[in-house]
């Protein structure tokens, strides 16, 4: 069976499979650089770093609490 879409927003940081799907469909592979805007918890960036290496990922967020962690 297929997925059911309810029209309600979902946080990608709570759906690891969605983050991996976005990285795969976004053609995020070794050799590319990634800019993660509105990084939030950093979960997606951590997965990107695991795939690309930490030197290939740049993150941005304006929340001081999140950027200090």
Order of alpha helices (4+ residues) and beta strands (2+ residues): alpha-beta-alpha-beta-alpha
